[in-house]
């Protein structure tokens, strides 16, 4: 069995399982709740796969913009200098929907919406909704998940 991830939007948790091995993490999903439409700022539901893994070997606090490392390392001072940034840190698991018309193709395409599982600054709350659609995790937790999750892993997102 390939490693699998289940994200529970109501509980704000992410569960990883590979055979009998299991891990659970607190996350933060969209402040706007669940939804699939482009521009909604919502976290898409349904079956997905990890299409790409970005950031292997990077510092857990490495800053990414457009899926590329900027060379910056998140710090409170950097955050104060850029208060409007939506921080993507450490690792990126880029999701691709598997359900045409629900989360794949057209105006509901998860991958074209750039929906990721990624690290968030340590001063951001987890266990509550707050993202622009992505699934935010503690930086150390996203490194742990990234190391356990190959491309092609199944991801189920539900209410």
Backbone bond lengths (Angstrom), bond angles and torsions (degrees), N, CA, C in turn:
res aa  C-N    CA-C-N  psi(-1)  N-CA   C-N-CA  omega(-1)  CA-C   N-CA-C  phi
1 X - - - 1.456 - - 1.523 110.12 -
2 X 1.332 117.55 135.34 1.454 123.00 175.12 1.518 108.13 -75.74
3 X 1.328 114.94 149.39 1.459 119.54 176.77 1.520 109.69 -56.61
4 X 1.328 116.50 143.35 1.455 120.90 -179.98 1.510 111.71 -132.28
5 X 1.324 115.63 152.24 1.459 123.07 -178.92 1.519 108.18 -124.43
6 X 1.335 116.04 137.35 1.457 122.30 172.76 1.522 108.04 -124.50
7 X 1.324 115.73 126.22 1.464 121.66 178.96 1.522 107.70 -112.26
8 X 1.331 115.63 122.53 1.455 122.82 -179.92 1.532 107.79 -102.78
9 X 1.331 116.58 107.25 1.452 120.89 -176.04 1.523 112.50 -65.79
10 X 1.324 117.91 -36.81 1.463 119.29 -178.95 1.524 111.81 -71.20
11 X 1.321 117.84 -35.06 1.470 121.39 179.82 1.532 112.65 -89.49
12 X 1.345 117.37 -13.20 1.462 122.47 -176.79 1.535 110.62 56.37
13 X 1.337 114.17 49.32 1.461 120.64 178.19 1.523 110.02 -131.03
14 X 1.314 114.91 155.77 1.458 123.26 174.14 1.518 106.43 -125.37
15 X 1.319 117.17 127.38 1.465 122.54 177.96 1.523 108.12 -114.20
16 X 1.309 116.28 129.99 1.461 123.10 175.74 1.515 107.68 -110.23
17 X 1.340 116.44 138.03 1.460 120.41 177.97 1.518 109.74 -143.12
18 X 1.325 115.05 137.96 1.462 122.53 173.05 1.515 105.83 -141.29
19 X 1.347 116.46 101.48 1.464 120.19 -173.64 1.516 109.38 63.90
20 X 1.340 116.61 -126.04 1.464 120.95 179.13 1.525 113.09 -86.51
21 X 1.338 117.50 -11.62 1.470 121.07 179.96 1.527 109.22 -77.56
22 X 1.344 115.66 134.02 1.461 121.20 -177.93 1.514 110.55 -141.89
23 X 1.312 114.77 148.65 1.457 122.79 174.07 1.524 107.61 -142.29
24 X 1.319 115.93 151.40 1.458 120.96 176.52 1.525 108.56 -132.99
25 X 1.323 116.33 141.47 1.456 122.04 -176.89 1.527 109.53 -136.78
26 X 1.327 115.87 148.39 1.466 120.52 170.85 1.525 107.47 -82.54
27 X 1.317 116.65 143.58 1.457 121.86 -179.93 1.522 109.72 -135.81
28 X 1.322 115.64 175.61 1.452 122.98 170.40 1.519 107.22 -132.03
29 X 1.321 116.71 120.83 1.463 121.58 178.01 1.533 108.32 -105.49
30 X 1.309 117.48 -167.73 1.458 122.34 -170.07 1.520 115.16 -60.00
31 X 1.329 114.87 133.91 1.464 121.01 173.41 1.526 110.23 -60.24
32 X 1.339 116.98 -29.63 1.470 121.69 -179.64 1.525 113.37 -83.91
33 X 1.326 117.83 0.54 1.459 121.00 178.60 1.516 112.71 86.04
34 X 1.313 115.66 -156.58 1.465 122.54 -175.95 1.522 110.57 -89.69
35 X 1.335 115.04 142.50 1.459 120.27 176.39 1.513 110.12 170.69
36 X 1.291 115.42 155.20 1.453 120.38 -172.12 1.528 114.60 -109.55
37 X 1.308 119.68 -16.19 1.475 122.44 -171.76 1.518 112.49 -70.17
38 X 1.317 114.66 138.90 1.459 121.97 174.50 1.530 109.01 -57.36
39 X 1.324 115.99 135.73 1.455 120.94 179.47 1.514 115.01 83.65
40 X 1.326 117.83 -1.71 1.467 121.25 -176.86 1.520 113.43 -77.64
41 X 1.333 117.10 -24.08 1.460 120.02 -174.24 1.516 111.84 70.49
42 X 1.320 116.88 19.81 1.464 122.45 -178.49 1.525 111.03 -104.14
43 X 1.326 116.12 159.99 1.458 121.98 174.58 1.532 108.54 -88.19
44 X 1.343 116.63 125.78 1.463 119.88 -177.54 1.527 112.73 -74.83
45 X 1.312 115.25 142.99 1.463 121.61 178.57 1.523 110.71 -97.00
46 X 1.330 114.31 170.46 1.450 121.04 173.39 1.514 113.67 102.34
47 X 1.346 113.60 -167.07 1.462 121.07 -177.00 1.529 110.19 -85.89
48 X 1.330 114.28 133.89 1.457 122.51 179.09 1.530 108.57 -136.81
49 X 1.323 115.30 170.34 1.456 121.86 168.54 1.520 108.06 -131.60
50 X 1.348 114.51 156.93 1.464 120.04 172.69 1.528 106.23 -77.29
51 X 1.309 116.24 109.65 1.467 121.88 -177.71 1.520 112.23 -82.62
52 X 1.336 116.62 -37.07 1.459 120.83 -178.59 1.519 109.74 -147.00
53 X 1.330 114.46 147.68 1.461 122.77 177.10 1.527 106.17 -117.59
54 X 1.320 116.32 123.38 1.462 121.31 -174.30 1.519 109.28 -127.42
55 X 1.344 115.69 132.72 1.459 120.28 173.44 1.509 115.52 109.34
56 X 1.323 118.96 10.27 1.474 120.72 -179.75 1.519 110.01 -52.65
57 X 1.324 116.19 128.63 1.455 122.29 177.01 1.513 115.26 82.69
58 X 1.328 118.00 -6.53 1.471 120.58 179.50 1.524 110.55 -71.61
59 X 1.314 115.92 156.95 1.456 122.11 172.72 1.533 107.96 -57.77
60 X 1.319 119.03 139.90 1.470 120.14 179.57 1.533 113.99 -57.78
61 X 1.331 117.31 -22.76 1.463 121.07 179.35 1.531 112.25 -104.31
62 X 1.335 117.17 13.43 1.463 120.94 177.00 1.522 109.72 -62.28
63 X 1.321 116.46 138.92 1.464 122.79 -178.58 1.527 109.19 -93.15
64 X 1.341 115.61 135.06 1.462 122.55 176.78 1.526 109.17 -119.47
65 X 1.319 115.51 138.29 1.462 122.67 172.38 1.525 105.88 -133.79
66 X 1.312 116.93 127.89 1.460 120.36 -177.23 1.519 112.23 58.88
67 X 1.324 116.12 35.13 1.469 124.27 179.25 1.523 113.56 66.78
68 X 1.307 117.46 15.95 1.459 121.87 179.23 1.526 109.33 -121.26
69 X 1.337 117.51 139.20 1.464 118.83 176.64 1.528 110.23 -67.41
70 X 1.325 116.24 138.33 1.465 120.98 -178.84 1.527 111.83 -88.98
71 X 1.331 116.88 -12.70 1.457 120.71 -172.67 1.520 112.20 90.33
72 X 1.334 116.04 -4.25 1.464 121.22 179.00 1.525 109.79 -91.20
73 X 1.326 114.52 156.25 1.472 122.31 172.63 1.515 106.04 -121.06
74 X 1.354 116.61 125.88 1.456 119.85 -177.74 1.522 110.22 -58.39
75 X 1.325 115.33 138.86 1.461 122.96 173.33 1.522 106.95 -151.50
76 X 1.322 118.00 161.93 1.465 118.74 176.42 1.532 112.17 -57.30
77 X 1.329 116.96 -36.34 1.463 120.09 178.75 1.515 112.33 -65.98
78 X 1.336 117.21 -42.03 1.458 121.03 177.51 1.526 110.05 -64.41
79 X 1.316 116.37 -40.33 1.466 120.82 178.33 1.530 110.64 -63.19
80 X 1.325 117.64 -40.88 1.467 121.07 178.90 1.533 111.03 -65.11
81 X 1.325 116.95 -34.16 1.468 121.11 179.55 1.528 112.52 -74.51
82 X 1.349 117.26 -19.97 1.469 122.53 -178.25 1.536 109.50 -133.77
83 X 1.331 117.85 66.92 1.466 120.05 -172.69 1.535 114.86 -66.02
84 X 1.321 118.73 -19.51 1.470 120.31 -176.64 1.520 113.26 -93.64
85 X 1.328 118.63 -2.66 1.473 120.41 -177.28 1.521 111.71 -69.03
86 X 1.337 115.21 141.94 1.459 122.12 169.99 1.530 104.83 -96.05
87 X 1.307 117.59 99.09 1.462 123.62 -169.59 1.524 112.33 -71.00
88 X 1.321 115.76 128.59 1.464 123.93 172.93 1.520 105.32 -120.42
89 X 1.324 115.85 113.35 1.461 121.07 -170.24 1.523 112.70 -123.32
90 X 1.325 115.17 149.18 1.461 123.87 164.55 1.506 117.82 76.93
91 X 1.300 118.20 -64.31 1.456 123.78 -177.35 1.517 109.10 -149.50
92 X 1.345 114.94 154.93 1.461 121.55 176.70 1.522 108.14 -133.03
93 X 1.320 116.40 127.39 1.460 123.21 167.09 1.520 105.22 -110.62
94 X 1.338 116.17 106.80 1.470 122.45 -175.20 1.517 108.52 -86.64
95 X 1.321 116.27 124.09 1.459 121.67 -174.43 1.525 112.56 -94.20
96 X 1.329 114.94 146.74 1.458 123.58 176.19 1.531 107.61 -127.82
97 X 1.317 116.59 127.58 1.461 120.75 178.04 1.514 112.09 -67.65
98 X 1.323 116.15 153.04 1.469 122.95 -179.28 1.525 112.85 -114.46
99 X 1.340 117.39 -1.96 1.460 120.81 -172.55 1.531 110.54 -117.82
100 X 1.360 116.89 95.96 1.460 120.27 179.82 1.528 111.47 -52.35
101 X 1.336 115.05 132.53 1.459 120.88 -179.45 1.513 113.93 86.82
102 X 1.333 117.56 -18.85 1.464 120.52 178.11 1.527 110.61 -105.21
103 X 1.333 116.68 -51.56 1.467 120.23 -178.79 1.534 112.17 -141.45
104 X 1.326 115.78 15.71 1.457 120.59 178.79 1.530 109.68 -140.15
105 X 1.303 115.96 137.80 1.466 125.76 179.18 1.528 111.47 75.08
106 X 1.314 114.30 156.07 1.456 121.56 175.31 1.511 114.28 57.95
107 X 1.313 115.69 -143.15 1.468 122.97 -174.47 1.523 113.90 -79.05
108 X 1.337 117.58 5.41 1.470 120.50 -179.28 1.535 111.49 -124.37
109 X 1.318 118.35 20.35 1.459 121.64 -172.91 1.535 112.06 -79.74
110 X 1.316 116.21 110.10 1.466 122.19 -177.91 1.521 111.88 -56.79
111 X 1.310 117.48 -45.10 1.460 119.55 -177.49 1.531 111.61 -66.18
112 X 1.310 117.85 -42.90 1.471 121.08 177.98 1.516 112.33 -68.14
113 X 1.326 116.30 -19.31 1.472 120.96 175.02 1.536 111.05 -83.92
114 X 1.325 116.88 -4.61 1.474 121.83 -179.94 1.532 111.23 58.71
115 X 1.328 114.70 52.45 1.464 120.37 177.43 1.522 108.56 -90.78
116 X 1.330 115.78 122.88 1.462 123.17 -176.96 1.522 111.07 -125.03
117 X 1.317 114.18 162.28 1.461 122.82 157.70 1.526 103.17 -101.22
118 X 1.322 117.87 123.13 1.472 120.32 -175.49 1.521 111.88 -150.09
119 X 1.318 115.06 166.98 1.453 121.25 177.50 1.515 111.73 -76.35
120 X 1.332 115.27 151.91 1.465 122.56 178.13 1.526 108.66 -130.47
121 X 1.327 118.96 155.37 1.459 121.19 -178.54 1.528 112.74 -57.32
122 X 1.321 115.46 150.93 1.472 119.58 -178.13 1.525 113.99 -64.73
123 X 1.321 118.49 -16.28 1.465 119.81 179.50 1.530 112.66 -89.50
124 X 1.343 117.63 0.72 1.462 121.30 179.89 1.526 110.34 -91.98
125 X 1.326 117.16 138.08 1.466 119.38 -178.04 1.529 111.88 -72.58
126 X 1.314 115.02 145.32 1.460 123.08 172.84 1.518 107.18 -116.37
127 X 1.326 116.25 159.89 1.459 120.11 -178.43 1.517 112.45 86.04
128 X 1.345 116.73 1.43 1.460 122.63 176.41 1.529 108.25 -135.59
129 X 1.323 115.89 154.25 1.464 120.25 178.54 1.525 109.30 -70.94
130 X 1.353 115.71 138.43 1.456 117.22 179.95 1.518 115.50 -167.40
131 X 1.327 118.70 -8.37 1.462 120.93 -175.36 1.527 111.41 -85.17
132 X 1.333 115.39 178.81 1.461 121.95 175.49 1.526 111.24 -95.20
133 X 1.341 117.51 11.88 1.463 122.87 179.33 1.512 112.92 139.19
134 X 1.331 116.18 -28.54 1.471 120.62 179.81 1.528 111.12 -73.92
135 X 1.330 114.12 174.10 1.458 121.82 174.98 1.525 106.56 -106.91
136 X 1.311 116.60 110.35 1.462 122.29 -178.33 1.521 110.17 -91.64
137 X 1.344 114.57 143.15 1.469 121.23 179.18 1.519 109.81 -136.61
138 X 1.323 115.86 159.12 1.458 122.45 168.13 1.530 107.75 -55.16
139 X 1.323 118.01 141.38 1.476 121.17 -175.07 1.530 112.85 -61.11
140 X 1.324 118.24 -41.78 1.464 119.66 177.86 1.524 110.98 -66.54
141 X 1.324 117.01 -36.67 1.464 120.77 179.01 1.529 111.56 -67.44
142 X 1.340 117.99 -39.77 1.461 119.08 -179.21 1.530 110.67 -68.96
143 X 1.330 117.45 -31.65 1.472 120.09 174.56 1.526 109.57 -64.99
144 X 1.326 116.43 -44.78 1.471 121.00 178.37 1.531 110.78 -60.61
145 X 1.329 116.74 -47.34 1.469 120.98 179.30 1.526 110.92 -62.57
146 X 1.316 117.25 -44.82 1.468 122.70 -179.93 1.526 110.53 -56.95
147 X 1.323 116.27 -44.32 1.467 120.82 -178.81 1.525 112.61 -65.96
148 X 1.319 117.58 -21.30 1.471 122.86 -178.23 1.534 113.09 -98.30
149 X 1.325 117.16 -9.35 1.458 120.64 -167.50 1.528 111.98 -119.65
150 X 1.324 117.81 105.03 1.471 119.83 177.00 1.533 111.64 -76.66
151 X 1.326 115.02 160.42 1.470 119.83 171.92 1.528 108.09 -57.06
152 X 1.303 116.26 144.34 1.460 121.46 -178.37 1.512 113.75 91.65
153 X 1.329 117.76 -7.64 1.473 120.70 178.62 1.522 109.94 -62.42
154 X 1.319 115.50 142.99 1.456 121.52 179.26 1.522 110.93 -78.17
155 X 1.335 114.96 142.24 1.458 122.06 178.04 1.533 107.31 -133.49
156 X 1.317 116.65 122.81 1.459 121.76 176.38 1.516 107.87 -111.30
157 X 1.332 116.49 125.77 1.462 121.85 177.88 1.516 107.51 -115.57
158 X 1.352 116.31 123.70 1.473 120.32 -178.17 1.513 110.59 -139.71
159 X 1.358 114.77 161.73 1.478 121.65 177.87 1.509 110.25 -71.98
